[in-house]
Amino acid sequence: QVQLVESGGGLVQAGGSLRLSCAASASTFSTYPMGWFRQAPGKEREFVAAIGWSNYYTYYADSVKGRFAISRSNALNTVYLQMNSLKPEDTAVYSCAASNIKDERAYSKNYYYTAIYSYWGQGTQVTVSS
């Protein structure tokens, strides 16, 4: 069982930056590829970014590519999402998730599906004002 706790959300003006953190309870954190997803009011949850077992493989939604950066510290059991050049359309609840997939090729083909993630945090609100 993995417990995930997000932090770092808040209110920011357009063009500003925020850094989200997701702290995991598991001592085996390094064995879980991680993802960030977001859900805006009235919309479905959507993929934002994902990272493999180390910082080597990262994946991004087209809407955030070049503005957001995902990273992880296995020593601190934490995954981060650095968000720069924020836009009002980035406003959403951001959640981190951990996947039980152990095969790198399988993860590289499915990282954007919510179904492959077994553990979810409660989410943190990000609001970007225009």
Secondary structure, DSSP 8 states (H G I E B T S, - for coil): ---EEEE--EEEETT--EEEEEEE--TTGGGS-EEEEEE-TTS--EEEEEE-SSSS-EEE-TTTTTTEEEEEETTTTEEEEEE-S--GGG-EEEEEEEE----HHHHHHHTT-GGGEEEE---EEEEEE-
